[in-house]
C-alpha cells in the first residue's frame, strides 16, 4: 500500500523491531524470568513510541518540503499557518531583533541584512507570492515535552484544528501510550505490561500514523 509520506512508509518498516522485542519478552517469560519479561516489554514501548515521535517530526519536515517545492502560493495556505510561520521565523531569526540591539554597530551591512529579512517575512503576507524555502514552521516537539497536547499543537499550526477531533481515535489511549515512554525514560517507572497490551499499542499507533498521512495529503494535493 502506498502512502503520501516516506516517513509513514519508513515507520511501518521499522516497527518490526517491536515484534522482535515482544518475542524476546515471551522467551524470558517461558523461561520463568519475569524481570526480563517486563524489561523487554518496557523496551518495546520505548522503541515504539520513539519511532512514532520520529515519524511525526520527519513527516512534518517532509510536508514542509512538499509545500516549499509546490506550485502553491501563500493564499493556498490557511491564515493560521502563515501566521504560525511568521511567529516561528521571528523566534528563530538571528537578525531580528539581534542586529538592532546595539546601535553602535549600525551600518549599511546591518541595514541590508534586516531589509532582506523583512522582505522574506513580508512575502508570506502576500497572497500571490509563491511559497519558497524561506517559509518555515515548527516541525519538532518542544524540548522535553512530547505528549499528546504537544502533538496536537504541532498539527494545529496547519489550520487551527485539533487533528484528532473528527478522527475515530481515542485521544486518551494515545495519551496513555505516549505517557508510558515518558514514565520509563524520565521517571524510571517500570510498567507491568503484557505482550497483548504492547501489540495493541502497536496496532493503535499504526492507525494513528495512517490517519496523519491521510490528513496531511489533503493540504498538498
N, C-alpha and C positions, 0 to 999 in steps of 0.2 A: 504494500500500500504506500502511495506517495504522500508526502506531507509538504506543507508550504515552506517550512523552515528546516534547514540542515540540522539545526540544534535539536529539533524534535526527533529526527531520524537517529541522530547520534545517541540521544538519551535512551531510546528503545534498544539500541545495540549494547550500550554499556551496562544497563541494569541487569544483565545476565549474571553479573558478579554477585548480585543479591541472592540469586538462587544457589550459587556456589557456597556462600556463607551459611545459608539455611541447611544445605547438605552437610556441611561441616558440623553444624549445631546438632543435627539429628544423629550423626555418628557418635558425638560426645554423649548425647542423651542415651543412646543404646548401650554405650559403654559404662553408663552409670555416673558420668562426670557432669553433674548438674551445674556446677560453677562454670565450666567451659561452655556448656549448652547456653546458659544465659549470656555469657561473654560474646559468643558468635552471633546470637540474635541481636544483641545491642549493637554490635559492629555492623550488622546487616542494615539496621535502621539508619545509623550514621551514614553509611555508604549510600543508601537510597536517597535520603534527604539532601545530602551534599550534591549528588548528581542532579537532583531536581533543581536545586538552587543555582547550580552552574548552568543548567539548561535554560532557566528563566533569564539569567543575565546574558548568556550568549544569544538567546533568541531575540531579546530586545536590541542587542547590538546589531544583529543581522537585520532586524526590522528597520532600524535606523539607517543602515547602509542601503537597504532597498529604497527607502524614501529619498535618500540623498542622490541616488542614481536613477531615479524615475523621471518621467517627463512631467511630473506634477508641479503645480505652482502652490504658493502658500495659501491661496484661497481654497485649495483642496483639503487643507488640514483644518481641524477644529480650532476655534479661538483659544480654547483651553490648552491645546498642545503648543500653540505658538507662544502663548504667554509663559508656559512652563519652560519652553526653550529659552526665552529671554531671561527668565529668572535663573536658570541653570548657567547660562553663559556669563551673566553678570557675576554670579558667585564664583565661577571658575576663572574669571578674567585675571590675567597677570598685568593688565594695562589699566583697566578701570577698577577701582579708583587709585590704584597704587601709583601710577605715573603722575597723578595730580596732587599727591600728598606733600611733596617737597617743592615748593615754589622756587627755591634757589637753583633747582635743576631744570627749570623750564627752558626749552629751546625748540628749534624748528623740528628736530627729530621726534621730540615728545609730541608735538602737535600733530605730526604726520601719523604717528602710531595711534594716537587717540582718535584721529579722524577716520582712519581705516577701521578701527574697532567699532566706532559708532555707525559707520556705513554698513558694516556687516550685520550689526544688530537691527538697524533700521530696515534692512532688506526683508527681514522676517515679517515686518509690519505691512509690506507691500503685497497686495493680493496677486498681482500679475507676475511677481518675481518668481523665478524658478528655484526650487529647493536645491541647495548645493551642500558642499561638505562643511560649510560654516554652521549649518543647522545641527543642533545637538539637544539632547535631553538626558535625564538621568537613566542609566541602564544598570546601575549597581545597587544592591541592597545597602542601606546605611551601615556604617561600621558597627559591628556588634549587635545589629538588630535585623533579624531575618525571619520574623514571624509572619503570620497571615495578614496583619494590618499593613506591614511594610510591603508585602507582596501586592496587596490591593492598591496601595498608594502608587506603586510603580506603574501599574496599568491605568490608574485614574488620570495620569498625565495625558493619555491619548484623547479622551473626550469627556472626562469628568465623571464617568460612571464606575460603579463597582462591577468589575468584570464578572463576578460570580452571582450578581443579583438575580439574573434571569436564568442562570445555569442550574441544571438538576444535580447539583453537587452540594454536599454537606460541608458548610464552612467550618462547623465545629470539629468535624472529622479531620479536615485539613489542618486546622489549628492544633489538634491533638498530635498529628504526625510530626509537624514542624517543631512542636514543643518537645517531643521525645528527644530529638537530636540536641536541642539546646540543653536539656537536663543532663544528658550523658556527657556532652562536651564541656559545658561551662560549670555545671554543678556537681559533676561526678556522681550522678544518680544512675544506678543500675536497675532498669525496669524488669519486672518479671513478665517477660513476653513469651508467646508461643509461636511456633512456626506458622500456625494458621493466621495469627494476627499480622505477622510480618508480610505474609503473602497477600493479605487483604490490603495492607498499606501499599504494597507494590501495585496491585490492581487499581487502587484508588488513584494513585499519582499518575498511573498510565492514562486514566480518563481525564485527569486534570490537564496534563500536558497536551493531550489530543484536543481538548476543548480550547486551550490557549492558542494552539496552532491555527485552529479554525477561526477563532476570534480575530487574530491579527490579520488573517488573509483578507478580510473584508476591507481593510484600510489600504491595501496595496492594489488589489485587482480593480 
